[in-house]
Amino acid sequence: MHKSALLLVTCLLGLSLSGCAVFKGNQEPQSDSSPDSTGTTASSAEQEPEIRYADFEPEELYLLLSGEIAAQRGRFDVTLVNYMKAAQQSRDKGVIERTMRIAQSLNADNAQQKLAALWLEVDPDNMQAHRISAIQAVKNNDLETALGHMERIMDLGGDADFDSLAAMAGNLPPAQQQELLDLYRQLEQRHPENPELQYSIALLMKVTGEPQQALAKLEPLLDSKPDFQPALILKGDLLYQTGEKRQALDHLLHNTRRFPDNRQMGTLYGRMLIGEGELQAAQDEFRRLVKRFPDVPGLRLSHALVALENDQTALAEEELTRLIQQGHHTDEAHYYLGRIADEENNIEQAIGFYKNVEKGNYYFPALARASELMAEQGELDEALAAIRELRENNPNQDENFRLLAINLLLDQEQDERALEAANEALEAYPGNIRIRYARAMLLDSMDKPEQAEQDLRMIIEEQPDNAVALNALGYILTTRSDRYDEARAYIERALAIDPENPAILDSMGWVLYLQGETKKARDYLSRAWEAYADPEVAAHFGEVLWKTGEREQARTIWEEGFEQDPDHPVLIETVERLTGEQSL
């Protein structure tokens, strides 16, 4: 085929490549206009720049045409291969740029690396090519090369995005974080007046665990540029991180009023207020942000949730309903609307909201609560049938649905059915730790401690640092046998892994008490009670207090335990055994 004829075919197929020999745009010639010598109508020539056609070789045009046909058929891999060959043969900037867009859409990193290198051979000062080269170098952990490209972008007058790379450093291993910090410091020596570099170094210091040094780095920057907003945000974050929480809040309050359009700063301030329990102030801040940024759904969701924490249910419902109407954060909105209806005892409405949660982190909690509410309404079998149908329709989530059904049966005290379901699940998934742990706890409650011990030992063999399983095994050995030394060893291992866990502190206190180390036992149980005022902890702590003569305090602890659960079997047994009374 003649070169010009093939070019015309390519053009008619709609191949649009900036700067190369293809038809540009979809301009239709007007009936009263005649083409000029360039092939463009006179009227369109007045509106469009002159179209230039590169002198492609037939093979190159064939590759481009074949690539476009492959794209129309959904074979984008073939499109990329053909375009790569055309780019390498023609070295045409437009073809390279078009090929790069295809490679990026396919996440083809290797192709992007080759194209960026080719692009820089053809156009050494192309900032986009340098930017892509930097990104690919980061992906290959070649940080020095990445920064070389970024420095070149800066020299060319572009935005080098030093801060973006610094922000990404949290995903890097510690050694590479330190390497990046060292490279930034070298860059700063060559560009000492660059505020973005100074800010990025402070950000990296935060990432590498040097918040005080980061604050010190920010001070001269903010002295010279007091309106540099990213540095102001980072300063507030660092003040909070270093324990200067009141100063951080005051700093952000002042600067959010100076820069009311800085959404990131306002969001950080609102979240800090939540963290400090200043919920009404947080609600006020998110209300301000929603008013200023009405089209940012995340702010509306935050406003709704803090209103919910402030018991302003009507406002929360209004905001959550609006999110659903707008099609944003619908799963979270349905979940929290379900919780509102649940707390107001609107059971059917709550179930409906929970069932509208279709995906995401709230899916299984919503399904679990909907199933529980159905069971409480006498529809346990219907709830289990619904879970089974979902499991069959979503085989990739089979294990999670099985665990949900087991937990539902456990909650409804259907121990035999729960055990049957757990046995069946473990036959299908013998390595599922959560299901095996659930079965171990069930077996213990069914007075089958030897079988429970076997399951827990299997978990620990698989996961030696599983503090929950270590503690459970130690506690079962403590309460179901006299193997106190062995039990204590397991509990000590769990405590070394998770030293502030109140359940483990309780186990440690109880085994120490049974071994006669009452003083140590009291210390552990006191810490457990302070962290988590659970009825079983109340039983243990109260017993130690009773035995050490602190009987009034023991009675106070037991009373608090009964307020939480008046029918707790361990607490009832403890009080009856020690006082001879059935209640306090």
Secondary structure by P-SEA (a helix, b strand, c coil): ccaaaaaaaaaaaccccccccccccbbbbbcccccccccccaaaaacccbbbbccccaaaaaaaaaaaaaaaacaaaaaaaaaaaaaaaaccaaaaaaaaaaaaaacaaaaaaaaaaaaaaaccccaaaaaaaaaaaaaacaaaaaaaaaaaaaaaccccaaaaaaaacccccaaaaaaaaaaaaaaaaaccccaaaaaaaaaaaaaaccaaaaaaaaaaaaaacccaaaaaaaaaaaaaaacaaaaaaaaaaaaaaacccaaaaaaaaaaaaaaacaaaaaaaaaaaaaaaccccaaaaaaaaaaaaaacaaaaaaaaaaaaaaaccaaaaaaaaaaaaaaaacaaaaaaaaaaacccccaaaaaaaaaaaaaaaacaaaaaaaaaaaaaaacccaaaaaaaaaaaaaaaacaaaaaaaaaaaaaaaccccaaaaaaaaaaaaaacaaaaaaaaaaaaaaacccaaaaaaaaaaaaaacccaaaaaaaaaaaaaaaccccaaaaaaaaaaaaaacaaaaaaaaaaaaaaacccaaaaaaaaaaaaaacaaaaaaaaaaaaaaaccccaaaaaaaaaacccccc
